[in-house]
Every structure is written in structure tokens, then in C-alpha cells.
């Protein structure tokens, strides 16, 4: 247990530093960070889908991308602090319902977290058939949130 103590301390310091940094961001910076996170999330999910279309998918690439999806699913709800919606005056696809229907948003987010956890578990197990069956559920978890909490895309 002693070996892990420095890691725990370092992790706690890093978490505190990230939290302090996030608090100091302007609404515009928070929106830009959120948009960047969504691009990264989309890229990770695309990697998984593209790999699963190959005759010999790379399980390491899938696991790494699934880990990213899983981590981002856990952080996703924190990407929407108050003041970063349309009222901020900055361009955002986030609808006011994220904040006016916090319970509905939390529920939709939890479906994404659950789908991300299962995705990562299947990737760790190198279960390609299971991944192929589960990827649509992850996509549906994303769509579920987009339908109610994101402005329609052209």
C-alpha cells in the first residue's frame, strides 16, 4: 500500500489543480474547451467504428479509444457549468434545457456513462463481437442526449 501513496497524493494534487483551473476559465473558454472535448470524443468513437469495420481490427487501438470514450463519458457532465449556455452570448449548440432540466440531463448523461463503461469493458476483454453489438447502444446514448439537449445540426 505504501507504494501507491505517492500516486494517490500526486493524483489528488492534479485533480485540485484541474478543478482550480476550470473555475478560472471564462464562459467562452469553457465553451471552447467543451467543443474541443466533443471533437476528441467523436474522434475516439470514430476510431472504434473504423476499426470494427476492418477484417482484422486492432484491439489495442480499440481499447485505447474506448478508454478515452469512457473517461470522457465520466467527465461529460462537468463540461456544462452554469453560464455556458446560450445566455453566455457565445456560439454554442447547448440548449437551455441542460440547465432547466438538470434531472433529465443527469439521466441522459448516466446512460452515456453506463454505455461508455460497457464499451471499455468489452474493449479490455478484446471482445470484438460484443463491441460490434454494443457500439450502436453508445451511439444511441449520444443521440438520446443530442435530441433533447443540443440544437439541431444542419
Secondary structure, 3 states (H helix, E strand, C coil): CHHHHHHHHHHHHHHHHHHHHHHHCCHHHHHHHHHHHHHHHHHHHHHHHHHHHCCCCCHHHHHHHHHHHHHHHHHHHHHCCCCCCHHHCCCCCECCHHHHCHHHHHHHHHHHHHHHHHHHHHHHCCCHHHHHHHHHHHHHHHHHHHHHHECCCC
